[in-house]
Amino acid sequence: MAGDTVEPAAQEFPAFFEAEHLRLGRAIYLLTGDPAEAEELVQEALARAYERWDRVGSMAEPAGYVYRIAANLYLKRLRRRRLLHPLSGEVRETEADPSEQAGRRIDLLAAMATLPVEQRAALVLVEYLGYDAEAAGRILGVKAVSVRVRIHRARTRLREELGGTEDV
């Protein structure tokens, strides 16, 4: 019967969700520095992707698309916060989850929080999610060379923040 068939794209979303949910959550956590906010953003982004899964599922990089949705939602929140609380400052301190390993991870998260959002986004896409500069550029809506420049600047600043270590 025609009413009993399920579109192939709709059947693929659960597998996509299982494969990407955790990875996207971790990537957005690196962007926001707040695990609860990251989870909320990823849930919203995945819900929006699910609504359009017939198109999103056929994209070359559906995870990149979902990341971009979550990153855009985060940027919108940042702009709203800055409008409502202009004196609160640009950088928000990150709080470490007590269950997480302390030390270097906390230092890295704090250093990441000092980066401009554009640099953080480029760094997360390339270094954490494994996209090349061209794919990251498509996701961010910029040229690949801009992604490479952002990554270079982010790495330089992280080296300065973390005491000149070369493994950043």
Secondary structure, DSSP 8 states (H G I E B T S, - for coil): -GGG---HHHHHHHHHHHHHHHHHHHHHHHHHS-HHHHHHHHHHHHHHHHHTHHHHTTSS-HHHHHHHHHHHHHHHHHHHHHHH-GGG-S-------TTS--THHHHHHHHHHHS-HHHHHHHIIIIIS---HHHHHHHHTS-HHHHHHHHHHHHHHHHHHTTS-TT-
